[in-house]
C-alpha cells in the first residue's frame, strides 16, 4: 500500500484520463529499450490506475493528466496533474520511478526530508511513496510536489540581464545555505521514525561495495572526524573492499598514493578551518528551477535531485558556477568540467560577465573564494570524488593519474619547498604513475565487465 507523507501525445480509449509525452516517439522507444521498460503507451494506463488509488476523491468523469518527462540515468520521470475535486492534495506532481531496483530509495527520501527540515532551500515535498512493487506500477516510486518554473539550463541563456544578476546573487545564497549545515563527520543521511511518526536522522559512512567485514576503524566514524580522517578512512575501506572482492589481483598502489596526497594536502594546511557540510554533488543549472514573479523579478523556486547529496568537506560544495558569467550554448564545452574549473577565475570577456562574477563573489564572501578558485581545492574535490566512488572504472584510473600528475607539479609551490625535481626525475615519476595506471586498467579489463563502470 502507498504511504502518505504527513509532515508526442497519445490518447487512451479510456475517456477518463489523458496521457502525453514530452519526448519524441523515437526517443521514447529508445529509452524503453535501453532500460527494459514498457513503452509509454503500455505503461501510462498503470500510472492512471495509481493516480486513482492515490487520489480516490476524483470522480469518474474527471481526468488525470500524466506526461512523460525527460528522465535521467537513475529515474523515470512522469508529470501528474490532478483534477480539482481531489481535495487538499490537488495540483501538480512529479512521479519518480527508480530505473534500478537496487536504488536506495529510503536514503534518497531521507536526505530530501532532512534538507526541508534543516534548511530554507526550496525542495520538493514527498507526498506519497511505496518502497515495494505492490502497486499498479509493479515498481517502487515516490510522488513529489512539482516545483514551478523552468530549469536554468534551458532558460538562463535567453534571460534578461537583471534576471541573470538575480541568479548570481541567489546562487551564492544557495551555496551559503548548504555550507551553513555542519556535521561532525562525513557520510550519508538515513532516517527512521519513532512511535509518534517523528523522523530521527542518523548518519552512516559512505557506501563501499563489498562492505569489508573487519573494519575496526569504522568506530572512529561515529565521533568527530578531521578532514584528513575522512580521506584516510575511506581509502582504507576501499582497499579492504578491493582485496576482498579481487583477492587474485596483483597489489596496486593507487589507493596508497591517494592517501599520501591527502596527507600532503593536510601538511600544507589546506584542511585548516575546513569542516564537514551539506554537499549537493549535482548542483547544476539543470537541477535548479526558477520562476518570474508578478513584478518581473526572478526567484529560484527549487533545487532538485538530492539523491547524491552527502556531508563532506566544505570545499566539495564550492565548485565554481562559472556558467553564470561565462555562459556557453556549446554543449561540448559545458561538459568539460576541468576546463570550466581551470578558467573559473579568469576575467570575463564582457562588462556584463564581470558584473555577474562580482555579484556572486560579494554574496559568498572573500574568505570562501579560495575554495572556489584555487587549483589545490579543485584537486581536493577530485580526491573526494575518488574517495567516494573508489577506483572501479577506467575513467577513475585516468582521473587518478591526472590528479597525481597535477599534484606533483603543484605541491612544491604550496609547501614553499625547493623547485620540483629536475626534468629527468619528473619524467621517471610520471612513467611510474603511468605504468601503475596501465597495470590497474589491465586488471580492471580482466574482471567481469558487469563489475566495472565506463
N, C-alpha and C positions, 0 to 999 in steps of 0.2 A: 504493500500500500504506500502511496506517496506520503511524504512528510511535509507539513506546512510550517514555514518559518514563523515563529512568534515574535521575536524582537523585530525565361520565356514563359508566358503564362500557360498554365494547364488548367483545365476545368474537369471537375468530377461529375459523375452522373448523380451524385447526391446533391439536392438543391440547397442543403442547409450549411454548406461550407464552401470556402473559396481557397484555392491554392495558387501560389505564384512562385516563380523562381527568378532570382536576380542574376543567374548565370545563364549562359547560352546552353543549348541542348548538348553541343559537343563537349563543353567543359563539364556539364553535369554528368554525362555518361562516362567521361574520363575519370572524374572523381569517384564515381560509384565503382568503376572497375578497379581503380588504384587501391581503394581501401576495402574492397569486398562488400560494399553496401548495396542495398536495394536501390533501384533507380528512384528518382524523386516521385514519379507517377505512382510507383508501388508503395513508397514509404509514406507519402503525405496523408493517406487515409488513417494510418496509425497515429499520426500527430493529432489529427482531428478527434480521434477517439480519446486520446489522452486529454485533450482540451475539455471535452465533455465531462470527463471524470474529475478534472481539477476544478472546473467552474460549473458545478451542477445547476446553478441558478439560471443559466442561459436557457431560453425557451427553444422549442423545437424549430421555430421558424426564423431563428436568429443565426447569423453566420459568425464563425471564427475565421479570420483571415490569417493564413500561415504563408510564410515566404521563406524560401531557401536563400540564405545569405552566404557570402563567400566565407568559408571556414579556413582553418589552418591545418597544420600537420597533426594537431593533437585533438581537435574538437570539430564536430559537425555543428554548424550554427544555423538556427531557424528563428525567424521573427514571428511573433504571435500578436494579433490584435483581437482583443476580446470585445464582445458586444456590450452595450450599456447595462443590461439587466444582470450582469454577473456580480454586482454588489461592490464591496469595498476593494476587491482585487481587480477591478476593471482597468483596462489601459493597454499599454504596450509592453511586451516582454521579449526576452531572449531565452530560447531553449538551447542548452549546450549538451551535446552528447559526446562523451569521450570516444575517440576512434579506437583506442587501445583499452581493452577490458582490464588491463593491469594498472591503469592510471590510478593515482592516489587521490581519488575524488574527495575523501573526507578531509585530507590535509589541505587540498585546494580550497574547500569551503571554509576551513578553519582560518586561513590567512585573510580571506575576504571579511569574515566576521571580526577578526582582530583589528584590521585596518579601520573598519567602520566604527569600532568601539573606542579605539585609541588615537585616532587622528581625525582631522577635519577634511581629509582628502575625499572628494566626492567619488563614491564607489558604488557599483550596482548592489542592490539588496537581494539576498536569496529569498525567494517566495515559496517554492516547492522543490523537493528533491527526492530521489529514490536511488539508493546505492545498490539495488538488486535489479535483476531482469524481470521481476514480477510486475509488469505493467504493459500497456498496449504496445510500447516500443520494443519490448523484449530486451531492453538495454538500460543501464543506469543513465540518469540525466539530472540536470539542475535547471530550474527556471529562475531567471533573474529579472529584475526590473530593467527596462530598456532606457539607457541614458540618452537624452535628447541631443540633437545636433549632428555634426559631421566630424569624421576623424580628421586630424590635422594633416595627415599625409595627402589626403585628397583636396583639402581646402586651403592650405597655407600658401601655396604658390600664387593663387589669384586673390589673396586677401588685400584689402586696403591697408596702407601703411600704418594707420593708427591702430588697426586690429593686430598687426604684427607686433607693434610695441606692447600691446596688452598681453600677447602670448609670451614675449620675452620676460615681462615682469611676472606674470603668473607662473611661468615655468620655473623661474627662480624660487618663487614662494612654494611651489610644489616640492621641489628638491629639499628646501629647508624643512618642510613638514616631515619628509622622510627622515632626514638627518636628526630631527628632534626626538625621534623614538629610539631610545637607547636600550641596550640589554647587556647583561654581564658576560655573555658568551655568544658565539656564533652558532647558528643552526636553523632549523625549520620549526614552524609553529604547528602544534597539534591542539585539538580542543576536545573536551568531554563535557558532559552536563551533570549537574548534581540533581538531587531529587526534586528541587524546585524549578528545574529547567534552566538554571543559570549556567552560562558557559564558563568553564575553567580551562585556562590556557596553560599548556606545557610546552617546553622546548626540548628538542632532541637533536642529536648530531646529524650532520648531512648524511644522506644515503650513500653507502658503499656496497657494491654488489660483486661477489657474495660477501655478506657481512662476516668478518673474521670472528671466530668463536672466542679466542683468547685475547681479550683487549683490556688488560688492567688499566691502561691509560685512559679508558673512557670515563672512569670515575672523576677524572680531572675536568671533564666537560661539564660537570654539574656545579662547578664553582666558577668564580670569575677568572676569565682567561686573559692573558696578554695576546696581543695581535700575533706575536711570534708563535705562541701556543697553537693558535688557530691553524697556522700553516704546518707546523711540525707534526701535530697530532693527526691532521688529515692525511698528510703524505705517509705517515706511519701506517695508518689504517689501509690506505690503498696498497702499500707494499705488502702488508699481511694478506689482503684480499687477493692480490695478484699471485702471490706464492701459493695460496690455497687453490685458486682456480686453475693455475697453469704450472703445476709442480715440475713439469719436464722442460720448461723453458730455461735457456741459459740465463744466468743472472744479468740483469740490465740495470744500469746505474742512473737512469734519468731522474727517478724519484729522489734519489740521494742528492743529485745535482740541484734539483729544485729546492730541496730542503736547505742546501747550502746557500742558495740565492736568498731565501727568506732570512737566514741568519745574517748574511751580509747586509741586507736591507736594514735589518734591525741595528746592526753595528754602526751604520752611518746615520742613525737617529731618524730614519724615515717613519718609524712607528710611534715616535713620541707624540703624545696627545691625541693619538688615534684611538677611537672607541668603536664598539660594535653598534651598528644602527640598522634600521629597516632599509632594505635594498630591493627595488622592484625587479631588476635584472633585465627587463624588456621594456623599459620606459622609452618608447619610440613614438613618433608622430602618429603612426597607425593605431596606437593603443590609447590615444588621448582624444576625447571628444570636446568640441567647442560649439557654442551657440551664440546667436546675436540677440541681445536684449531689446526691449521696446525703444530704448533711447539710442540704438545703434552702437552700443558698447558691446564688446566681446567678452565672453566668460567661458573659461574652461569648465565644462559641465560634468566631466567624469573621466576616471582612469580605469582602463580595462585590463584583463589578462594578468591577474595577480598570481597565476599558478606557480611561477618560478620564484616568487619573492622569498627572501631569506633575511636573516640577520647576519651581516658580515662587516668587515672593516669599513668605516665610513667612506673611505676613498672609492670604494666599489660603486657607490651611488653617484659618484661625481664624474661620470662620463660627460665630456663637454658637448652641449647641444649646438654644435657649430652650424647645423642646418638653419637655425634661427637667423643668423646673419650671413650665411653663405648658401642659401637655398639653391638647389640644382634639380632640374627635372630629368637629368641624366641618371637613369636607374642604376647603370653600371657603376657610376661614381658613388652614388648613395650607398651601394653595397660594400664599398671599400672602407671598412672601419679604420684600418691602420692609417690610410691617407687622411681621413677626417680628423682623427685624433692628433696625428703629427702636425697638422696645419691649423688646429683649432684656434691657436692664439695668434695666427697671422692677422695683420691689419686688413680688414675687409676692403674690397676694391671700391666701394661706393660710400658716400656720406651716410646714406640710409643704413647700410650694413654696419658701419662704425657705431651709429647711434643705437642700433639694436643690441650689439655686443656690449656697449657701455651700460645700457639699461639692465641687462641680465647681470652684469658684474656688480652693479650698485646694489642689487637685491641680495645676492648671495654673500657679499662682503669680501673685502680684501683678504682676510685671514683664511678663507676657504679656497681662493683661486689656485693655490699651488696644487691642490688635489685635482683640479680640472685640467691644468695646463702642463705641469712639469712632467718631463718624459719618464722619470722614475716611477711616478704613480700610474702612468699608463701601463708600464711593465708590471707594476704591482697588481693592477686589475687583471692582466693576463695571467699572472701567477695564481690569483684567486680562482679564476675560471678553471685552471688546470687542477687546482686542489679540490674544486667542487666536483668535477666530472671525471677525473682520473685520466690515465693515458690509455684509452680504449679505442682509439681510432688513428688512422694515418694522419688525419688533419691535426690531431692533438700532438703527435710526434713532431710534425712540421712546426707547429706553434711553439713547442718546447725548444726546438733548435733555434728558431728566430729569437726567442726570449734570451736564451743563454748567450747567443752571439751579441745581441744588443746590450745586455747587462755587462758583459765582459768589456765592452767599449766604454760604457757609462760609469761604471763603478769607481775607477780611479779618480774621476773628476769630483765625485761626491765625497770620497774619503780624504781628498787632499793629498793623496799619495803621489809618489813619483809617476811620471808618464807610464803608460802601459808598456808592456814588454816589446822588444824590438819586433820587426815585421816577421822575421823567421819564427820567433816564438809564438806570436799570434797565429800564424798560419798553421803551426803544429797543433795549437789548442783547438783551432777551428776544425782541422782534419779529424781530431779526436771526437769532437762533438758530432760531426757529420757521419763518421764511422759508426758511432753508437746509435745514431738515428736510423741508419740503414739496417743495422742489426735488429733494432726494435721493429722496424717495418716488416722485415722478413719474418720475424717471429709472429707478428700480427697476421700476416698473409698465410702463415701455416696453420692458423687456428680456424675453427669453424666460422665461416662467413657470417652466420647468424649472430655471432657474439661481438662483431665489430660494427662500427658505425662510420660510414664515409662522411 
